[in-house]
Structures are given as C-alpha cells and as structure tokens.
Amino acid sequence: CRQLLGGCDLTTEAGRNEFKARDLLRQKCEPCVRTVCDILENLLKD
C-alpha cells in the first residue's frame, strides 16, 4: 500500500493522519479496489 499511497505509512500515527488529511481512501484505495474488481470480473467471464 505504501507505494500506492505515495509513501504514506499506515503503520504510524502520523501516516494515518496523513492518510485521512489527503483523503487517500477515496482518492486511491477505492479506485484501486474498483479496478481490481473489474479485472477479476472480466477474467471470470472468460
């Protein structure tokens, strides 16, 4: 996750605060999970 989150370290309090302040759940995590789900859905269709 750290690479996808631009170096944000979720194992530290400062990293978790940065994660919230930069709205990374909505900005990074949700789009990544959505993309993975779309890829898996397409793979399972074939």
Residue pairs with C-beta under 8 A, 6 or more apart in sequence:
1 10
2 8
2 9
2 10
4 28
4 29
4 32
5 19
5 24
5 28
5 29
6 22
6 24
6 28
8 15
8 18
8 19
8 22
8 24
9 15
10 16
10 19
18 24
19 25
